[in-house]
Amino acid sequence: MTRGGRSENVEGENRSRNVVIEFPDYQAALDCYRSPEYTQAKKLRASASAGDIIILEGYDGPQP
């Protein structure tokens, strides 16, 4: 994986600060977001909060 990989804004917009949740791969993150279980949880969350969710492909290169 490299910088500039795939990304999808599934809710809201990109921000300057983000919380990162790591998944085994890009497809696993999309599958989790689109799962029936999360769809139900999202209904509860949406009525109580606002958020932005962006799924980004990871970077496996050298780390600082």
C-alpha positions as CSV (number, residue, x, y, z in Angstrom):
1,M,0.0,0.0,0.0
2,T,1.2,3.5,-0.7
3,R,0.2,7.1,0.1
4,G,-2.5,8.3,-2.1
5,G,-4.4,5.0,-2.1
6,R,-8.1,4.5,-2.2
7,S,-10.4,6.5,0.0
8,E,-14.2,7.0,0.4
9,N,-16.0,9.7,2.4
10,V,-18.9,7.6,3.7
11,E,-20.3,10.3,6.0
12,G,-19.4,14.0,6.3
13,E,-16.2,15.5,5.3
14,N,-12.4,15.2,5.9
15,R,-11.1,17.2,8.9
16,S,-7.6,18.3,10.1
17,R,-7.8,15.9,13.1
18,N,-9.1,12.4,13.0
19,V,-9.5,9.3,15.2
20,V,-8.0,6.3,13.5
21,I,-9.4,2.8,13.7
22,E,-7.3,0.1,12.1
23,F,-8.7,-2.8,10.1
24,P,-6.9,-5.7,8.4
25,D,-7.4,-4.1,5.0
26,Y,-9.5,-1.5,3.1
27,Q,-12.2,-3.9,2.2
28,A,-12.7,-5.1,5.8
29,A,-13.3,-1.4,6.8
30,L,-15.9,-1.0,4.1
31,D,-17.6,-4.3,5.0
32,C,-17.8,-3.2,8.6
33,Y,-19.3,0.1,7.8
34,R,-21.9,-1.5,5.5
35,S,-22.7,-4.4,7.8
36,P,-26.2,-4.9,9.1
37,E,-24.9,-4.6,12.6
38,Y,-23.4,-1.2,12.1
39,T,-26.4,0.0,10.1
40,Q,-28.5,-0.6,13.2
41,A,-25.9,1.1,15.5
42,K,-25.6,4.0,13.1
43,K,-29.3,4.8,13.5
44,L,-28.8,5.1,17.3
45,R,-25.6,7.1,16.9
46,A,-27.0,9.5,14.2
47,S,-29.9,10.6,16.5
48,A,-27.5,11.5,19.3
49,S,-24.3,12.8,17.7
50,A,-22.7,14.2,14.5
51,G,-19.7,12.7,12.9
52,D,-17.6,12.3,9.8
53,I,-16.4,8.9,8.6
54,I,-13.7,8.5,6.0
55,I,-12.3,5.1,5.0
56,L,-8.6,5.4,3.8
57,E,-6.3,2.8,2.5
58,G,-3.3,2.4,4.8
59,Y,0.4,3.1,4.4
60,D,2.9,0.3,5.1
61,G,6.0,2.2,4.2
62,P,8.8,3.6,6.5
63,Q,7.5,5.2,9.7
64,P,8.9,8.3,11.3
